Amino acid sequence: MQALDLLLNRSSQPRLQDPAPTGESLDNIMQAALRAPDHMSLKPWRFIVCQGKGLKRLGEVFELAAINTDMSEKDIERASQLPLRAPMLIVAICHHKEHDKVPWIEQVASTACAVHAMQMAAVAQGFSGIWRTGSYAQNEEVKKALNVAEQDEIMGFLYLGSPVTQPLPKPVPDPSQFFEFWSE
């Protein structure tokens, strides 16, 4: 797949199935994350790859968090199933490192670039994915279970697998709505 085609046709796929990336494909995805823009080479990220029993373990974390934060019965029942929506899920964590030249927000942006790079690397190899956040990304119980420090952020959950359906065409936005030019 050509890089420009990949970027211009980026689309999330919420319905994913086996197989998930493995071997060289998974290594390429991880290496793509580690090539994200990174001021001062701080590597302000940490990733947890969940598959198989790891997905169930994360589901248990979500369920316990739902119970301990008094979520609705429906949310509690659904919590353990959320990670099972794909055969692989990568938890992306911005692991902030104190640095006088690299503020917290820049480290968050770097981690976000790493997540985007992983999704694009997956698509380039014939897989698909969707980057989700939701209430569990901000849940203190989840953060505690995943050893996320107070100054760190769960950037989201990257679900990866093979697409169930082909993506529908997306409308092409008008760049003039978002870009202005200062030419003179």
Protein Blocks (a to p, Z undefined) as FASTA:
>chain_A
ZZklmmmmgccdfbdcddddehjlmmmmmmmmmmgccehilopacddddehjlmmmmmmm
mmmmmmmnopafklmmmmmmmmmmpfbdcdddddddddfklcfklmmmmmmmmmmmmmmm
mmmnopacdddebjmlmmmklmmmnopafkbccfbjcdddddfbdcdddddddfklmpcc
dfZZ
